[in-house]
Amino acid sequence: MIDIKDLLAKYKNKMGADFQNKEKIAQVLSEIVGVLINKEEVEIKNKVLVLKIKTIYKNTALVKKEKILNKLKEEFGDGAPIDIL
């Protein structure tokens, strides 16, 4: 039988990694787009990076999409997002 603490530890580790990934992704986006982007404005769904930012900044990110995806590939390897919405 699995203890609750073991189950919670598993999810805690996963949530911690996700939090750190969002922080790093927001940092990369901020560097490339030139605007401060918070980790709360970044979401990852099925390896697709979903941006919850102003349209003007999102358009800038989409223009620089290839550069952003390449930088994220360098940082995360196969775990990197494959597209941006």
C-alpha positions in Angstrom: 0.0 0.0 0.0 1.3 3.5 -0.9 1.6 6.0 1.9 -0.1 9.4 1.3 3.2 11.2 2.0 4.9 9.3 -0.8 2.1 10.2 -3.2 2.2 13.9 -2.2 6.1 13.9 -2.5 5.7 12.7 -6.1 3.4 15.6 -7.0 5.4 18.1 -5.0 8.5 17.3 -7.1 6.5 17.6 -10.3 5.0 20.9 -9.3 8.4 22.3 -8.3 9.9 21.4 -11.6 7.0 23.0 -13.5 7.3 26.2 -11.4 11.1 26.3 -12.2 10.4 25.7 -15.9 7.9 28.5 -16.1 10.3 30.8 -14.4 13.1 29.9 -16.9 10.7 30.2 -19.9 9.5 33.6 -18.7 13.2 34.7 -18.4 14.0 33.5 -21.9 10.9 35.3 -23.3 11.8 38.5 -21.5 15.3 38.5 -22.9 14.2 37.9 -26.5 11.0 40.0 -26.6 12.5 42.8 -24.5 9.6 43.1 -22.1 9.3 41.7 -18.5 7.1 38.6 -18.7 6.0 36.9 -15.4 5.8 33.2 -14.9 2.1 33.5 -14.2 1.7 34.7 -17.9 3.2 31.4 -19.2 1.4 28.1 -19.5 2.5 24.8 -21.1 -0.2 22.5 -22.6 0.8 19.4 -24.5 4.3 20.9 -25.3 2.7 24.1 -26.6 3.7 27.4 -24.9 0.6 29.4 -24.3 1.3 33.1 -23.6 -1.2 35.2 -21.6 0.3 38.6 -22.4 -0.8 41.7 -24.2 -1.4 41.2 -27.9 1.4 43.5 -28.9 4.0 41.5 -26.9 2.5 38.2 -28.1 2.9 39.4 -31.7 6.5 40.3 -31.1 7.1 36.8 -29.5 5.4 35.2 -32.5 7.7 37.1 -34.9 10.7 35.8 -32.9 9.1 32.4 -32.5 12.0 30.4 -34.1 14.6 32.1 -31.9 12.6 31.6 -28.8 11.9 27.9 -29.5 15.6 27.3 -30.3 16.7 28.9 -27.1 14.2 26.8 -25.1 15.4 23.7 -26.9 19.0 24.6 -25.7 17.7 25.0 -22.1 15.3 22.0 -21.9 16.3 19.6 -24.6 13.5 17.2 -25.6 11.3 18.6 -22.9 11.1 22.0 -24.6 7.9 23.4 -26.0 7.4 22.8 -29.8 5.1 25.7 -30.6 3.9 29.0 -29.3 0.3 30.2 -29.1 
